[in-house]
Amino acid sequence: MMTGEKIKEKRYFKLIQKLFNVLKRKAAYKKFQKQNSDLIISQYNRRIINQSLKIWLSKLLKQKILLDQEQSCCISQLIVIDQQQSVEVIELSQNYQNKLEQLKLYEEEVNNYQMIQANQNQIQKELQMQQYIFILYL
């Protein structure tokens, strides 16, 4: 019976060993499963963060594009205003030159008028002198 008990004992020992190994594997599996779950959750969190970053960057890019378009529009308007002002400056410069020429003509006319008036005064004086001379000879 000793051998029968030893066989039973060996069987119990093997059974307990198997049970222990099963429990050990189950614990290792659960540990592995938890690690895997943590890894999956962290990957999912990273995906969510990446997706959020993509959305945020996309919105930021859209805002930048809109800003660039607005700046481009403002620059175009400023260019048009600059061109209009350049045309106005040229027109004002031409107008100034025309007025300057007109002023020179007026000055010339005034000088001519003064010369004519001086000549008339000279002629009147000479006529008066001739009248006095004529009266004196009479």
N, CA, C and O atoms as a GROMACS GRO file, in nm:
protein
  552
    1MET      N    1   0.079  -0.118   0.000
    1MET     CA    2   0.000   0.000   0.000
    1MET      C    3   0.083   0.125   0.000
    1MET      O    4   0.041   0.237  -0.032
    2MET      N    5   0.185   0.100   0.032
    2MET     CA    6   0.279   0.208   0.035
    2MET      C    7   0.302   0.260  -0.106
    2MET      O    8   0.304   0.380  -0.131
    3THR      N    9   0.317   0.167  -0.193
    3THR     CA   10   0.335   0.212  -0.330
    3THR      C   11   0.208   0.274  -0.384
    3THR      O   12   0.214   0.369  -0.462
    4GLY      N   13   0.092   0.223  -0.344
    4GLY     CA   14  -0.037   0.280  -0.386
    4GLY      C   15  -0.052   0.421  -0.333
    4GLY      O   16  -0.100   0.511  -0.402
    5GLU      N   17  -0.011   0.439  -0.208
    5GLU     CA   18  -0.019   0.572  -0.150
    5GLU      C   19   0.079   0.665  -0.217
    5GLU      O   20   0.051   0.783  -0.239
    6LYS      N   21   0.194   0.611  -0.248
    6LYS     CA   22   0.294   0.693  -0.316
    6LYS      C   23   0.242   0.734  -0.453
    6LYS      O   24   0.260   0.848  -0.496
    7ILE      N   25   0.178   0.639  -0.520
    7ILE     CA   26   0.123   0.670  -0.653
    7ILE      C   27   0.015   0.776  -0.640
    7ILE      O   28   0.010   0.871  -0.717
    8LYS      N   29  -0.075   0.758  -0.537
    8LYS     CA   30  -0.178   0.858  -0.514
    8LYS      C   31  -0.117   0.993  -0.482
    8LYS      O   32  -0.159   1.097  -0.533
    9GLU      N   33  -0.016   0.987  -0.398
    9GLU     CA   34   0.050   1.111  -0.358
    9GLU      C   35   0.113   1.178  -0.480
    9GLU      O   36   0.104   1.300  -0.497
   10LYS      N   37   0.176   1.096  -0.566
   10LYS     CA   38   0.236   1.150  -0.688
   10LYS      C   39   0.130   1.210  -0.777
   10LYS      O   40   0.147   1.316  -0.836
   11ARG      N   41   0.015   1.136  -0.785
   11ARG     CA   42  -0.095   1.188  -0.868
   11ARG      C   43  -0.146   1.320  -0.812
   11ARG      O   44  -0.165   1.417  -0.886
   12TYR      N   45  -0.167   1.323  -0.678
   12TYR     CA   46  -0.212   1.448  -0.617
   12TYR      C   47  -0.110   1.559  -0.639
   12TYR      O   48  -0.146   1.673  -0.670
   13PHE      N   49   0.016   1.523  -0.624
   13PHE     CA   50   0.122   1.622  -0.644
   13PHE      C   51   0.120   1.674  -0.788
   13PHE      O   52   0.130   1.794  -0.811
   14LYS      N   53   0.107   1.580  -0.886
   14LYS     CA   54   0.102   1.620  -1.026
   14LYS      C   55  -0.023   1.703  -1.053
   14LYS      O   56  -0.019   1.802  -1.126
   15LEU      N   57  -0.135   1.660  -0.991
   15LEU     CA   58  -0.259   1.734  -1.008
   15LEU      C   59  -0.246   1.874  -0.949
   15LEU      O   60  -0.286   1.973  -1.011
   16ILE      N   61  -0.191   1.881  -0.830
   16ILE     CA   62  -0.168   2.011  -0.766
   16ILE      C   63  -0.070   2.093  -0.850
   16ILE      O   64  -0.089   2.214  -0.868
   17GLN      N   65   0.033   2.028  -0.901
   17GLN     CA   66   0.132   2.096  -0.987
   17GLN      C   67   0.063   2.151  -1.111
   17GLN      O   68   0.085   2.266  -1.149
   18LYS      N   69  -0.024   2.068  -1.174
   18LYS     CA   70  -0.097   2.112  -1.293
   18LYS      C   71  -0.187   2.230  -1.259
   18LYS      O   72  -0.194   2.330  -1.330
   19LEU      N   73  -0.258   2.214  -1.144
   19LEU     CA   74  -0.347   2.320  -1.100
   19LEU      C   75  -0.269   2.448  -1.075
   19LEU      O   76  -0.311   2.557  -1.115
   20PHE      N   77  -0.156   2.434  -1.009
   20PHE     CA   78  -0.070   2.549  -0.982
   20PHE      C   79  -0.023   2.612  -1.112
   20PHE      O   80  -0.024   2.734  -1.127
   21ASN      N   81   0.019   2.526  -1.209
   21ASN     CA   82   0.064   2.577  -1.340
   21ASN      C   83  -0.050   2.648  -1.413
   21ASN      O   84  -0.031   2.753  -1.474
   22VAL      N   85  -0.170   2.587  -1.404
   22VAL     CA   86  -0.287   2.648  -1.469
   22VAL      C   87  -0.314   2.785  -1.406
   22VAL      O   88  -0.335   2.884  -1.476
   23LEU      N   89  -0.312   2.788  -1.271
   23LEU     CA   90  -0.336   2.916  -1.202
   23LEU      C   91  -0.227   3.018  -1.237
   23LEU      O   92  -0.254   3.136  -1.257
   24LYS      N   93  -0.105   2.967  -1.243
   24LYS     CA   94   0.007   3.054  -1.277
   24LYS      C   95  -0.010   3.109  -1.417
   24LYS      O   96   0.008   3.229  -1.440
   25ARG      N   97  -0.046   3.021  -1.512
   25ARG     CA   98  -0.068   3.065  -1.650
   25ARG      C   99  -0.185   3.162  -1.658
   25ARG      O  100  -0.181   3.261  -1.731
   26LYS      N  101  -0.290   3.131  -1.579
   26LYS     CA  102  -0.406   3.217  -1.579
   26LYS      C  103  -0.368   3.356  -1.526
   26LYS      O  104  -0.410   3.458  -1.580
   27ALA      N  105  -0.288   3.358  -1.421
   27ALA     CA  106  -0.242   3.485  -1.364
   27ALA      C  107  -0.154   3.558  -1.465
   27ALA      O  108  -0.167   3.679  -1.485
   28ALA      N  109  -0.065   3.482  -1.529
   28ALA     CA  110   0.022   3.543  -1.630
   28ALA      C  111  -0.062   3.594  -1.746
   28ALA      O  112  -0.036   3.701  -1.801
   29TYR      N  113  -0.164   3.515  -1.784
   29TYR     CA  114  -0.253   3.555  -1.894
   29TYR      C  115  -0.328   3.682  -1.857
   29TYR      O  116  -0.341   3.776  -1.936
   30LYS      N  117  -0.379   3.684  -1.731
   30LYS     CA  118  -0.451   3.803  -1.687
   30LYS      C  119  -0.358   3.924  -1.683
   30LYS      O  120  -0.396   4.034  -1.721
   31LYS      N  121  -0.235   3.901  -1.637
   31LYS     CA  122  -0.137   4.009  -1.634
   31LYS      C  123  -0.109   4.056  -1.777
   31LYS      O  124  -0.105   4.175  -1.805
   32PHE      N  125  -0.089   3.958  -1.866
   32PHE     CA  126  -0.065   3.990  -2.007
   32PHE      C  127  -0.185   4.063  -2.066
   32PHE      O  128  -0.171   4.160  -2.140
   33GLN      N  129  -0.305   4.012  -2.031
   33GLN     CA  130  -0.428   4.073  -2.082
   33GLN      C  131  -0.440   4.217  -2.031
   33GLN      O  132  -0.479   4.306  -2.106
   34LYS      N  133  -0.408   4.241  -1.903
   34LYS     CA  134  -0.413   4.376  -1.846
   34LYS      C  135  -0.312   4.466  -1.915
   34LYS      O  136  -0.344   4.580  -1.952
   35GLN      N  137  -0.189   4.415  -1.933
   35GLN     CA  138  -0.088   4.494  -2.003
   35GLN      C  139  -0.134   4.526  -2.144
   35GLN      O  140  -0.120   4.639  -2.192
   36ASN      N  141  -0.189   4.425  -2.211
   36ASN     CA  142  -0.239   4.442  -2.347
   36ASN      C  143  -0.352   4.545  -2.348
   36ASN      O  144  -0.358   4.632  -2.436
   37SER      N  145  -0.440   4.534  -2.250
   37SER     CA  146  -0.551   4.628  -2.238
   37SER      C  147  -0.499   4.770  -2.215
   37SER      O  148  -0.546   4.865  -2.277
   38ASP      N  149  -0.401   4.782  -2.125
   38ASP     CA  150  -0.341   4.914  -2.101
   38ASP      C  151  -0.277   4.969  -2.227
   38ASP      O  152  -0.289   5.087  -2.259
   39LEU      N  153  -0.209   4.880  -2.299
   39LEU     CA  154  -0.145   4.921  -2.424
   39LEU      C  155  -0.249   4.965  -2.526
   39LEU      O  156  -0.233   5.067  -2.594
   40ILE      N  157  -0.357   4.887  -2.537
   40ILE     CA  158  -0.465   4.922  -2.631
   40ILE      C  159  -0.527   5.056  -2.592
   40ILE      O  160  -0.553   5.141  -2.677
   41ILE      N  161  -0.550   5.075  -2.462
   41ILE     CA  162  -0.608   5.202  -2.414
   41ILE      C  163  -0.514   5.318  -2.444
   41ILE      O  164  -0.556   5.424  -2.489
   42SER      N  165  -0.384   5.297  -2.417
   42SER     CA  166  -0.288   5.405  -2.444
   42SER      C  167  -0.280   5.434  -2.594
   42SER      O  168  -0.269   5.550  -2.634
   43GLN      N  169  -0.285   5.329  -2.677
   43GLN     CA  170  -0.286   5.352  -2.822
   43GLN      C  171  -0.413   5.425  -2.864
   43GLN      O  172  -0.409   5.515  -2.948
   44TYR      N  173  -0.525   5.385  -2.805
   44TYR     CA  174  -0.653   5.451  -2.835
   44TYR      C  175  -0.646   5.599  -2.793
   44TYR      O  176  -0.691   5.689  -2.865
   45ASN      N  177  -0.589   5.621  -2.673
   45ASN     CA  178  -0.574   5.759  -2.626
   45ASN      C  179  -0.484   5.840  -2.721
   45ASN      O  180  -0.513   5.955  -2.752
   46ARG      N  181  -0.376   5.777  -2.765
   46ARG     CA  182  -0.287   5.844  -2.861
   46ARG      C  183  -0.359   5.873  -2.991
   46ARG      O  184  -0.342   5.980  -3.050
   47ARG      N  185  -0.440   5.777  -3.036
   47ARG     CA  186  -0.518   5.799  -3.159
   47ARG      C  187  -0.613   5.916  -3.141
   47ARG      O  188  -0.627   6.001  -3.230
   48ILE      N  189  -0.679   5.919  -3.026
   48ILE     CA  190  -0.772   6.030  -2.998
   48ILE      C  191  -0.695   6.162  -2.995
   48ILE      O  192  -0.739   6.261  -3.054
   49ILE      N  193  -0.581   6.162  -2.927
   49ILE     CA  194  -0.499   6.284  -2.921
   49ILE      C  195  -0.453   6.323  -3.061
   49ILE      O  196  -0.459   6.440  -3.099
   50ASN      N  197  -0.406   6.224  -3.138
   50ASN     CA  198  -0.362   6.252  -3.275
   50ASN      C  199  -0.476   6.308  -3.359
   50ASN      O  200  -0.459   6.403  -3.434
   51GLN      N  201  -0.594   6.246  -3.346
   51GLN     CA  202  -0.711   6.292  -3.421
   51GLN      C  203  -0.747   6.435  -3.379
   51GLN      O  204  -0.778   6.520  -3.463
   52SER      N  205  -0.743   6.460  -3.248
   52SER     CA  206  -0.772   6.595  -3.198
   52SER      C  207  -0.670   6.695  -3.251
   52SER      O  208  -0.706   6.805  -3.292
   53LEU      N  209  -0.543   6.654  -3.252
   53LEU     CA  210  -0.439   6.742  -3.306
   53LEU      C  211  -0.460   6.768  -3.454
   53LEU      O  212  -0.442   6.880  -3.502
   54LYS      N  213  -0.498   6.663  -3.528
   54LYS     CA  214  -0.525   6.680  -3.671
   54LYS      C  215  -0.638   6.781  -3.693
   54LYS      O  216  -0.628   6.870  -3.777
   55ILE      N  217  -0.745   6.765  -3.616
   55ILE     CA  218  -0.860   6.856  -3.629
   55ILE      C  219  -0.818   6.999  -3.593
   55ILE      O  220  -0.851   7.094  -3.664
   56TRP      N  221  -0.743   7.012  -3.482
   56TRP     CA  222  -0.698   7.144  -3.438
   56TRP      C  223  -0.607   7.208  -3.542
   56TRP      O  224  -0.622   7.325  -3.576
   57LEU      N  225  -0.512   7.129  -3.593
   57LEU     CA  226  -0.420   7.181  -3.695
   57LEU      C  227  -0.494   7.216  -3.824
   57LEU      O  228  -0.461   7.314  -3.890
   58SER      N  229  -0.593   7.135  -3.858
   58SER     CA  230  -0.674   7.163  -3.977
   58SER      C  231  -0.747   7.296  -3.962
   58SER      O  232  -0.749   7.378  -4.053
   59LYS      N  233  -0.808   7.316  -3.845
   59LYS     CA  234  -0.877   7.444  -3.820
   59LYS      C  235  -0.779   7.560  -3.822
   59LYS      O  236  -0.808   7.666  -3.876
   60LEU      N  237  -0.662   7.538  -3.762
   60LEU     CA  238  -0.559   7.642  -3.761
   60LEU      C  239  -0.514   7.676  -3.902
   60LEU      O  240  -0.495   7.792  -3.936
   61LEU      N  241  -0.497   7.572  -3.984
   61LEU     CA  242  -0.457   7.593  -4.123
   61LEU      C  243  -0.564   7.669  -4.200
   61LEU      O  244  -0.534   7.759  -4.278
   62LYS      N  245  -0.690   7.632  -4.176
   62LYS     CA  246  -0.801   7.704  -4.242
   62LYS      C  247  -0.801   7.850  -4.201
   62LYS      O  248  -0.821   7.939  -4.285
   63GLN      N  249  -0.780   7.876  -4.072
   63GLN     CA  250  -0.775   8.014  -4.024
   63GLN      C  251  -0.659   8.089  -4.089
   63GLN      O  252  -0.673   8.206  -4.127
   64LYS      N  253  -0.544   8.023  -4.101
   64LYS     CA  254  -0.428   8.087  -4.163
   64LYS      C  255  -0.457   8.117  -4.309
   64LYS      O  256  -0.421   8.223  -4.359
   65ILE      N  257  -0.521   8.024  -4.378
   65ILE     CA  258  -0.556   8.045  -4.518
   65ILE      C  259  -0.650   8.164  -4.531
   65ILE      O  260  -0.633   8.249  -4.618
   66LEU      N  261  -0.752   8.169  -4.443
   66LEU     CA  262  -0.845   8.282  -4.446
   66LEU      C  263  -0.773   8.414  -4.416
   66LEU      O  264  -0.800   8.516  -4.480
   67LEU      N  265  -0.682   8.409  -4.320
   67LEU     CA  266  -0.604   8.529  -4.287
   67LEU      C  267  -0.519   8.572  -4.406
   67LEU      O  268  -0.512   8.690  -4.439
   68ASP      N  269  -0.454   8.475  -4.470
   68ASP     CA  270  -0.372   8.505  -4.588
   68ASP      C  271  -0.457   8.564  -4.699
   68ASP      O  272  -0.415   8.659  -4.766
   69GLN      N  273  -0.577   8.509  -4.719
   69GLN     CA  274  -0.666   8.563  -4.822
   69GLN      C  275  -0.708   8.706  -4.788
   69GLN      O  276  -0.712   8.792  -4.875
   70GLU      N  277  -0.737   8.729  -4.661
   70GLU     CA  278  -0.778   8.863  -4.618
   70GLU      C  279  -0.662   8.961  -4.635
   70GLU      O  280  -0.681   9.074  -4.682
   71GLN      N  281  -0.541   8.918  -4.598
   71GLN     CA  282  -0.423   9.003  -4.615
   71GLN      C  283  -0.398   9.030  -4.763
   71GLN      O  284  -0.365   9.141  -4.802
   72SER      N  285  -0.415   8.928  -4.845
   72SER     CA  286  -0.397   8.944  -4.989
   72SER      C  287  -0.497   9.045  -5.044
   72SER      O  288  -0.463   9.129  -5.127
   73CYS      N  289  -0.620   9.035  -4.997
   73CYS     CA  290  -0.725   9.129  -5.040
   73CYS      C  291  -0.688   9.271  -4.996
   73CYS      O  292  -0.700   9.366  -5.074
   74CYS      N  293  -0.644   9.285  -4.872
   74CYS     CA  294  -0.603   9.418  -4.822
   74CYS      C  295  -0.485   9.472  -4.901
   74CYS      O  296  -0.482   9.591  -4.934
   75ILE      N  297  -0.390   9.386  -4.932
   75ILE     CA  298  -0.274   9.430  -5.010
   75ILE      C  299  -0.319   9.474  -5.148
   75ILE      O  300  -0.270   9.576  -5.200
   76SER      N  301  -0.411   9.400  -5.209
   76SER     CA  302  -0.463   9.438  -5.341
   76SER      C  303  -0.532   9.573  -5.334
   76SER      O  304  -0.513   9.658  -5.421
   77GLN      N  305  -0.612   9.594  -5.230
   77GLN     CA  306  -0.680   9.722  -5.213
   77GLN      C  307  -0.579   9.835  -5.194
   77GLN      O  308  -0.594   9.943  -5.250
   78LEU      N  309  -0.475   9.808  -5.115
   78LEU     CA  310  -0.372   9.910  -5.094
   78LEU      C  311  -0.297   9.940  -5.224
   78LEU      O  312  -0.261  10.055  -5.249
   79ILE      N  313  -0.275   9.839  -5.307
   79ILE     CA  314  -0.209   9.861  -5.436
   79ILE      C  315  -0.296   9.948  -5.524
   79ILE      O  316  -0.247  10.039  -5.590
   80VAL      N  317  -0.428   9.919  -5.525
   80VAL     CA  318  -0.521  10.000  -5.606
   80VAL      C  319  -0.521  10.144  -5.555
   80VAL      O  320  -0.516  10.238  -5.635
   81ILE      N  321  -0.527  10.161  -5.422
   81ILE     CA  322  -0.525  10.296  -5.365
   81ILE      C  323  -0.395  10.367  -5.401
   81ILE      O  324  -0.396  10.485  -5.436
   82ASP      N  325  -0.283  10.295  -5.392
   82ASP     CA  326  -0.153  10.352  -5.426
   82ASP      C  327  -0.150  10.396  -5.572
   82ASP      O  328  -0.100  10.504  -5.604
   83GLN      N  329  -0.204  10.314  -5.660
   83GLN     CA  330  -0.208  10.350  -5.802
   83GLN      C  331  -0.296  10.473  -5.824
   83GLN      O  332  -0.260  10.562  -5.901
   84GLN      N  333  -0.411  10.477  -5.756
   84GLN     CA  334  -0.499  10.593  -5.769
   84GLN      C  335  -0.430  10.719  -5.720
   84GLN      O  336  -0.440  10.825  -5.782
   85GLN      N  337  -0.360  10.706  -5.608
   85GLN     CA  338  -0.290  10.822  -5.554
   85GLN      C  339  -0.177  10.865  -5.647
   85GLN      O  340  -0.151  10.984  -5.663
   86SER      N  341  -0.110  10.769  -5.709
   86SER     CA  342  -0.004  10.802  -5.806
   86SER      C  343  -0.063  10.880  -5.923
   86SER      O  344  -0.005  10.979  -5.967
   87VAL      N  345  -0.178  10.835  -5.972
   87VAL     CA  346  -0.245  10.905  -6.082
   87VAL      C  347  -0.284  11.045  -6.037
   87VAL      O  348  -0.267  11.142  -6.111
   88GLU      N  349  -0.338  11.056  -5.915
   88GLU     CA  350  -0.377  11.187  -5.863
   88GLU      C  351  -0.256  11.279  -5.850
   88GLU      O  352  -0.265  11.398  -5.881
   89VAL      N  353  -0.143  11.225  -5.803
   89VAL     CA  354  -0.021  11.305  -5.790
   89VAL      C  355   0.024  11.354  -5.927
   89VAL      O  356   0.062  11.471  -5.942
   90ILE      N  357   0.019  11.266  -6.027
   90ILE     CA  358   0.058  11.306  -6.163
   90ILE      C  359  -0.036  11.415  -6.214
   90ILE      O  360   0.009  11.514  -6.273
   91GLU      N  361  -0.167  11.396  -6.192
   91GLU     CA  362  -0.265  11.496  -6.237
   91GLU      C  363  -0.242  11.629  -6.166
   91GLU      O  364  -0.247  11.735  -6.228
   92LEU      N  365  -0.218  11.623  -6.034
   92LEU     CA  366  -0.193  11.746  -5.959
   92LEU      C  367  -0.065  11.814  -6.006
   92LEU      O  368  -0.059  11.937  -6.016
   93SER      N  369   0.036  11.736  -6.036
   93SER     CA  370   0.162  11.792  -6.086
   93SER      C  371   0.139  11.860  -6.221
   93SER      O  372   0.189  11.970  -6.244
   94GLN      N  373   0.064  11.794  -6.308
   94GLN     CA  374   0.033  11.855  -6.439
   94GLN      C  375  -0.049  11.981  -6.421
   94GLN      O  376  -0.026  12.082  -6.488
   95ASN      N  377  -0.147  11.975  -6.330
   95ASN     CA  378  -0.230  12.092  -6.302
   95ASN      C  379  -0.144  12.207  -6.249
   95ASN      O  380  -0.162  12.322  -6.288
   96TYR      N  381  -0.049  12.175  -6.160
   96TYR     CA  382   0.042  12.276  -6.106
   96TYR      C  383   0.126  12.337  -6.218
   96TYR      O  384   0.144  12.459  -6.223
   97GLN      N  385   0.178  12.253  -6.307
   97GLN     CA  386   0.259  12.304  -6.419
   97GLN      C  387   0.175  12.394  -6.509
   97GLN      O  388   0.222  12.500  -6.552
   98ASN      N  389   0.051  12.354  -6.536
   98ASN     CA  390  -0.038  12.436  -6.619
   98ASN      C  391  -0.065  12.571  -6.552
   98ASN      O  392  -0.061  12.675  -6.618
   99LYS      N  393  -0.092  12.569  -6.423
   99LYS     CA  394  -0.118  12.693  -6.350
   99LYS      C  395   0.006  12.780  -6.348
   99LYS      O  396  -0.003  12.903  -6.358
  100LEU      N  397   0.123  12.719  -6.335
  100LEU     CA  398   0.249  12.793  -6.336
  100LEU      C  399   0.269  12.861  -6.471
  100LEU      O  400   0.308  12.978  -6.477
  101GLU      N  401   0.243  12.787  -6.579
  101GLU     CA  402   0.254  12.845  -6.713
  101GLU      C  403   0.153  12.958  -6.731
  101GLU      O  404   0.184  13.062  -6.788
  102GLN      N  405   0.031  12.936  -6.682
  102GLN     CA  406  -0.073  13.038  -6.691
  102GLN      C  407  -0.031  13.163  -6.613
  102GLN      O  408  -0.052  13.275  -6.659
  103LEU      N  409   0.028  13.143  -6.496
  103LEU     CA  410   0.077  13.255  -6.415
  103LEU      C  411   0.186  13.331  -6.488
  103LEU      O  412   0.190  13.454  -6.484
  104LYS      N  413   0.276  13.259  -6.555
  104LYS     CA  414   0.383  13.324  -6.633
  104LYS      C  415   0.322  13.407  -6.745
  104LYS      O  416   0.367  13.519  -6.772
  105LEU      N  417   0.217  13.353  -6.810
  105LEU     CA  418   0.151  13.427  -6.917
  105LEU      C  419   0.085  13.553  -6.862
  105LEU      O  420   0.092  13.660  -6.923
  106TYR      N  421   0.020  13.541  -6.745
  106TYR     CA  422  -0.042  13.658  -6.683
  106TYR      C  423   0.063  13.763  -6.647
  106TYR      O  424   0.043  13.882  -6.669
  107GLU      N  425   0.176  13.717  -6.592
  107GLU     CA  426   0.285  13.810  -6.560
  107GLU      C  427   0.335  13.880  -6.685
  107GLU      O  428   0.364  14.000  -6.683
  108GLU      N  429   0.346  13.804  -6.793
  108GLU     CA  430   0.390  13.861  -6.920
  108GLU      C  431   0.290  13.966  -6.970
  108GLU      O  432   0.328  14.073  -7.016
  109GLU      N  433   0.160  13.932  -6.959
  109GLU     CA  434   0.056  14.026  -6.999
  109GLU      C  435   0.062  14.153  -6.914
  109GLU      O  436   0.049  14.264  -6.965
  110VAL      N  437   0.081  14.134  -6.781
  110VAL     CA  438   0.091  14.250  -6.692
  110VAL      C  439   0.211  14.335  -6.731
  110VAL      O  440   0.201  14.457  -6.736
  111ASN      N  441   0.324  14.271  -6.757
  111ASN     CA  442   0.444  14.345  -6.800
  111ASN      C  443   0.417  14.420  -6.930
  111ASN      O  444   0.454  14.536  -6.945
  112ASN      N  445   0.352  14.351  -7.026
  112ASN     CA  446   0.318  14.416  -7.153
  112ASN      C  447   0.226  14.535  -7.131
  112ASN      O  448   0.243  14.642  -7.189
  113TYR      N  449   0.126  14.514  -7.044
  113TYR     CA  450   0.033  14.621  -7.014
  113TYR      C  451   0.106  14.740  -6.952
  113TYR      O  452   0.081  14.855  -6.987
  114GLN      N  453   0.199  14.711  -6.858
  114GLN     CA  454   0.275  14.818  -6.795
  114GLN      C  455   0.362  14.890  -6.897
  114GLN      O  456   0.375  15.012  -6.894
  115MET      N  457   0.420  14.814  -6.990
  115MET     CA  458   0.502  14.877  -7.095
  115MET      C  459   0.414  14.964  -7.185
  115MET      O  460   0.452  15.075  -7.221
  116ILE      N  461   0.296  14.911  -7.220
  116ILE     CA  462   0.203  14.989  -7.304
  116ILE      C  463   0.163  15.116  -7.232
  116ILE      O  464   0.159  15.224  -7.291
  117GLN      N  465   0.132  15.103  -7.103
  117GLN     CA  466   0.093  15.219  -7.025
  117GLN      C  467   0.208  15.319  -7.016
  117GLN      O  468   0.187  15.440  -7.027
  118ALA      N  469   0.329  15.269  -6.996
  118ALA     CA  470   0.446  15.357  -6.990
  118ALA      C  471   0.464  15.426  -7.125
  118ALA      O  472   0.494  15.546  -7.130
  119ASN      N  473   0.447  15.351  -7.234
  119ASN     CA  474   0.460  15.410  -7.368
  119ASN      C  475   0.351  15.516  -7.390
  119ASN      O  476   0.378  15.622  -7.446
  120GLN      N  477   0.228  15.485  -7.344
  120GLN     CA  478   0.120  15.582  -7.359
  120GLN      C  479   0.151  15.709  -7.280
  120GLN      O  480   0.129  15.821  -7.327
  121ASN      N  481   0.202  15.690  -7.159
  121ASN     CA  482   0.239  15.806  -7.077
  121ASN      C  483   0.348  15.887  -7.147
  121ASN      O  484   0.344  16.010  -7.149
  122GLN      N  485   0.445  15.818  -7.205
  122GLN     CA  486   0.554  15.884  -7.277
  122GLN      C  487   0.498  15.962  -7.397
  122GLN      O  488   0.533  16.077  -7.422
  123ILE      N  489   0.408  15.894  -7.470
  123ILE     CA  490   0.349  15.958  -7.588
  123ILE      C  491   0.266  16.079  -7.546
  123ILE      O  492   0.270  16.183  -7.611
  124GLN      N  493   0.191  16.067  -7.435
  124GLN     CA  494   0.112  16.180  -7.387
  124GLN      C  495   0.202  16.297  -7.349
  124GLN      O  496   0.173  16.412  -7.380
  125LYS      N  497   0.312  16.265  -7.282
  125LYS     CA  498   0.406  16.371  -7.244
  125LYS      C  499   0.462  16.437  -7.370
  125LYS      O  500   0.471  16.560  -7.376
  126GLU      N  501   0.498  16.356  -7.469
  126GLU     CA  502   0.552  16.413  -7.592
  126GLU      C  503   0.447  16.497  -7.664
  126GLU      O  504   0.479  16.603  -7.719
  127LEU      N  505   0.321  16.450  -7.664
  127LEU     CA  506   0.213  16.527  -7.726
  127LEU      C  507   0.192  16.660  -7.653
  127LEU      O  508   0.172  16.764  -7.714
  128GLN      N  509   0.197  16.651  -7.520
  128GLN     CA  510   0.181  16.774  -7.443
  128GLN      C  511   0.296  16.870  -7.473
  128GLN      O  512   0.276  16.991  -7.486
  129MET      N  513   0.416  16.815  -7.483
  129MET     CA  514   0.532  16.899  -7.515
  129MET      C  515   0.514  16.962  -7.653
  129MET      O  516   0.542  17.080  -7.673
  130GLN      N  517   0.467  16.881  -7.748
  130GLN     CA  518   0.447  16.934  -7.884
  130GLN      C  519   0.337  17.040  -7.884
  130GLN      O  520   0.344  17.139  -7.957
  131GLN      N  521   0.233  17.018  -7.801
  131GLN     CA  522   0.126  17.118  -7.793
  131GLN      C  523   0.181  17.248  -7.734
  131GLN      O  524   0.146  17.356  -7.780
  132TYR      N  525   0.265  17.237  -7.632
  132TYR     CA  526   0.324  17.358  -7.573
  132TYR      C  527   0.412  17.429  -7.675
  132TYR      O  528   0.412  17.551  -7.688
  133ILE      N  529   0.488  17.347  -7.747
  133ILE     CA  530   0.576  17.405  -7.849
  133ILE      C  531   0.491  17.470  -7.958
  133ILE      O  532   0.522  17.579  -8.006
  134PHE      N  533   0.385  17.402  -7.995
  134PHE     CA  534   0.297  17.455  -8.100
  134PHE      C  535   0.232  17.586  -8.052
  134PHE      O  536   0.220  17.682  -8.128
  135ILE      N  537   0.191  17.586  -7.925
  135ILE     CA  538   0.130  17.706  -7.868
  135ILE      C  539   0.234  17.816  -7.860
  135ILE      O  540   0.202  17.932  -7.885
  136LEU      N  541   0.353  17.785  -7.828
  136LEU     CA  542   0.459  17.885  -7.818
  136LEU      C  543   0.492  17.944  -7.956
  136LEU      O  544   0.522  18.063  -7.963
  137TYR      N  545   0.486  17.869  -8.060
  137TYR     CA  546   0.514  17.918  -8.195
  137TYR      C  547   0.397  17.997  -8.249
  137TYR      O  548   0.416  18.074  -8.344
  138LEU      N  549   0.287  17.984  -8.198
  138LEU     CA  550   0.173  18.058  -8.249
  138LEU      C  551   0.171  18.194  -8.197
  138LEU      O  552   0.081  18.271  -8.229
   0.00000   0.00000   0.00000
